[in-house]
Amino acid sequence: MCWKYAAFATGRRQVKGGSVATRKTSGAKLPSPTRRRAIRVRAGATLDEVGELVGVSGEAVRLWETGQRVPSEKHRGDYVDVLDDLRTG
């Protein structure tokens, strides 16, 4: 099952391997902003789709990808998990 189907067809915040909400990555290291965007684009995900999975707006994801902002600790683990799922998809 592709990640988009799991995340959006069911209407749940779920990705391959389990719910984003329950898969916190403690001490997760974020890729560089340029790499974050490359991962998302290569997977065919929109800013809004990634934002929905993480629990933020697409605009927040855009700011993270341009290096203008960094994810809060509250969203960091979810964001790293989503990026990892997109990368390994």
Backbone as CSV, one residue per row, in Angstrom:
resi,resn,N_x,N_y,N_z,CA_x,CA_y,CA_z,C_x,C_y,C_z
1,MET,0.854,-1.167,0.000,0.000,0.000,0.000,0.899,1.228,0.000
2,CYS,0.630,2.164,-0.865,1.463,3.356,-0.899,1.117,4.277,0.260
3,TRP,2.064,5.120,0.646,1.851,5.977,1.819,0.691,6.913,1.620
4,LYS,0.484,7.421,0.395,-0.632,8.341,0.164,-1.956,7.644,0.439
5,TYR,-2.083,6.426,-0.034,-3.332,5.701,0.184,-3.565,5.511,1.680
6,ALA,-2.533,5.071,2.381,-2.679,4.822,3.815,-3.012,6.102,4.560
7,ALA,-2.413,7.207,4.149,-2.591,8.456,4.885,-3.879,9.173,4.533
8,PHE,-4.262,9.160,3.285,-5.351,10.022,2.869,-6.641,9.304,2.492
9,ALA,-6.540,8.103,1.963,-7.762,7.392,1.584,-8.568,6.986,2.811
10,THR,-7.875,6.714,3.893,-8.565,6.292,5.105,-8.985,7.471,5.970
11,GLY,-8.429,8.656,5.668,-8.752,9.838,6.452,-8.083,9.850,7.815
12,ARG,-7.108,8.979,8.026,-6.401,8.917,9.307,-4.971,9.397,9.116
13,ARG,-4.355,9.850,10.190,-2.944,10.214,10.141,-2.133,8.951,10.291
14,GLN,-2.020,8.216,9.233,-1.318,6.937,9.298,-0.364,6.842,8.122
15,VAL,0.768,6.264,8.373,1.727,6.008,7.317,2.191,4.578,7.426
16,LYS,2.897,4.127,6.421,3.423,2.775,6.403,4.158,2.487,7.714
17,GLY,3.800,1.462,8.391,4.474,1.075,9.608,3.800,1.522,10.884
18,GLY,2.744,2.297,10.800,2.049,2.693,12.016,1.663,4.145,12.018
19,SER,0.957,4.514,13.011,0.467,5.876,13.127,1.601,6.833,13.432
20,VAL,1.630,7.944,12.740,2.635,8.962,12.992,2.545,9.410,14.438
21,ALA,1.338,9.539,14.944,1.146,10.048,16.297,1.778,9.152,17.355
22,THR,1.962,7.871,17.041,2.504,6.960,18.044,3.951,6.569,17.773
23,ARG,4.540,7.093,16.730,5.897,6.692,16.365,6.883,7.825,16.555
24,LYS,6.925,8.395,17.714,7.857,9.486,17.990,9.293,8.992,17.861
25,THR,10.102,9.786,17.184,11.509,9.488,17.034,12.267,10.389,17.998
26,SER,12.686,9.843,19.112,13.360,10.673,20.103,14.760,11.023,19.624
27,GLY,15.130,12.287,19.794,16.446,12.738,19.386,16.670,12.653,17.892
28,ALA,15.600,12.708,17.131,15.697,12.552,15.687,16.497,13.683,15.057
29,LYS,17.320,13.337,14.111,18.099,14.330,13.389,17.419,14.619,12.063
30,LEU,17.145,15.882,11.844,16.503,16.300,10.599,17.525,16.387,9.474
31,PRO,17.120,15.996,8.268,17.975,16.263,7.114,18.053,17.780,6.894
32,SER,18.945,18.210,6.051,19.040,19.634,5.730,17.734,20.085,5.072
33,PRO,17.432,21.370,5.129,16.201,21.852,4.488,16.100,21.459,3.010
34,THR,17.194,21.556,2.279,17.181,21.187,0.858,16.857,19.708,0.681
35,ARG,17.419,18.886,1.537,17.169,17.432,1.466,15.723,17.111,1.841
36,ARG,15.169,17.837,2.825,13.766,17.626,3.209,12.850,17.818,2.008
37,ARG,13.066,18.919,1.285,12.235,19.204,0.119,12.428,18.132,-0.953
38,ALA,13.672,17.737,-1.193,13.955,16.722,-2.214,13.238,15.408,-1.895
39,ILE,13.219,15.013,-0.632,12.536,13.783,-0.225,11.047,13.887,-0.536
40,ARG,10.446,15.015,-0.158,9.003,15.199,-0.373,8.663,15.214,-1.860
41,VAL,9.413,15.973,-2.635,9.136,16.090,-4.070,9.316,14.747,-4.767
42,ARG,10.383,14.044,-4.447,10.640,12.731,-5.065,9.501,11.753,-4.777
43,ALA,8.902,11.859,-3.596,7.800,10.969,-3.224,6.466,11.410,-3.823
44,GLY,6.421,12.612,-4.388,5.180,13.100,-4.989,4.182,13.640,-3.983
45,ALA,4.658,14.037,-2.815,3.779,14.558,-1.770,3.733,16.082,-1.841
46,THR,2.594,16.645,-1.520,2.461,18.097,-1.472,2.815,18.607,-0.078
47,LEU,3.025,19.911,0.003,3.274,20.531,1.305,2.102,20.288,2.242
48,ASP,0.886,20.431,1.722,-0.308,20.238,2.548,-0.444,18.798,3.036
49,GLU,-0.102,17.833,2.192,-0.191,16.428,2.605,0.781,16.127,3.738
50,VAL,2.005,16.593,3.607,2.985,16.379,4.673,2.545,17.104,5.938
51,GLY,2.082,18.337,5.771,1.596,19.090,6.926,0.470,18.382,7.645
52,GLU,-0.449,17.800,6.889,-1.572,17.075,7.501,-1.070,15.903,8.341
53,LEU,-0.091,15.186,7.838,0.454,14.044,8.574,1.178,14.468,9.849
54,VAL,1.815,15.622,9.794,2.582,16.094,10.944,1.704,16.863,11.932
55,GLY,0.605,17.423,11.418,-0.282,18.197,12.281,-0.029,19.691,12.216
56,VAL,0.511,20.134,11.071,0.776,21.557,10.854,0.263,21.941,9.471
57,SER,0.379,23.204,9.138,-0.046,23.664,7.813,1.039,23.369,6.771
58,GLY,0.616,23.387,5.528,1.579,23.256,4.439,2.571,24.406,4.440
59,GLU,2.121,25.573,4.871,3.002,26.739,4.964,4.113,26.492,5.985
60,ALA,3.798,25.846,7.092,4.828,25.523,8.082,5.882,24.596,7.471
61,VAL,5.433,23.606,6.715,6.368,22.685,6.069,7.240,23.451,5.071
62,ARG,6.645,24.384,4.335,7.412,25.195,3.378,8.506,25.974,4.099
63,LEU,8.170,26.548,5.235,9.160,27.306,6.008,10.277,26.398,6.514
64,TRP,9.940,25.170,6.896,10.955,24.205,7.323,11.862,23.835,6.156
65,GLU,11.274,23.667,4.972,12.050,23.262,3.801,12.936,24.375,3.254
66,THR,12.605,25.606,3.556,13.438,26.723,3.102,14.427,27.171,4.175
67,GLY,14.360,26.555,5.346,15.275,26.884,6.422,14.918,28.153,7.173
68,GLN,13.732,28.700,6.916,13.308,29.921,7.598,12.826,29.648,9.021
69,ARG,12.413,28.434,9.271,11.956,28.004,10.597,12.405,26.557,10.806
70,VAL,12.370,26.131,12.048,12.639,24.715,12.372,11.431,24.155,13.106
71,PRO,11.165,22.870,12.941,10.017,22.287,13.641,10.217,22.331,15.151
72,SER,9.133,22.570,15.857,9.181,22.533,17.325,9.425,21.093,17.764
73,GLU,9.827,20.944,18.995,10.022,19.592,19.537,8.733,18.779,19.414
74,LYS,7.606,19.446,19.558,6.303,18.778,19.470,6.113,18.100,18.111
75,HIS,6.608,18.714,17.034,6.389,18.186,15.687,7.615,17.522,15.064
76,ARG,8.750,17.700,15.671,10.002,17.203,15.092,9.984,15.693,14.842
77,GLY,9.608,14.909,15.832,9.610,13.456,15.669,8.665,12.987,14.576
78,ASP,7.470,13.578,14.544,6.512,13.209,13.497,7.051,13.570,12.115
79,TYR,7.668,14.746,12.022,8.197,15.197,10.731,9.317,14.273,10.253
80,VAL,10.210,13.902,11.143,11.289,12.987,10.775,10.710,11.636,10.354
81,ASP,9.702,11.153,11.063,9.069,9.879,10.694,8.432,9.949,9.308
82,VAL,7.732,11.045,9.025,7.110,11.202,7.711,8.178,11.255,6.635
83,LEU,9.234,12.027,6.850,10.302,12.101,5.862,10.931,10.725,5.628
84,ASP,11.125,9.988,6.711,11.704,8.643,6.574,10.776,7.737,5.773
85,ASP,9.485,7.798,6.055,8.526,6.983,5.303,8.476,7.394,3.830
86,LEU,8.563,8.679,3.557,8.566,9.143,2.176,9.835,8.669,1.459
87,ARG,10.935,8.717,2.166,12.226,8.331,1.574,12.286,6.853,1.268
88,THR,11.758,6.042,2.177,11.851,4.590,2.004,10.636,4.006,1.306
89,GLY,9.555,4.821,1.242,8.279,4.526,0.641,8.103,3.276,-0.021
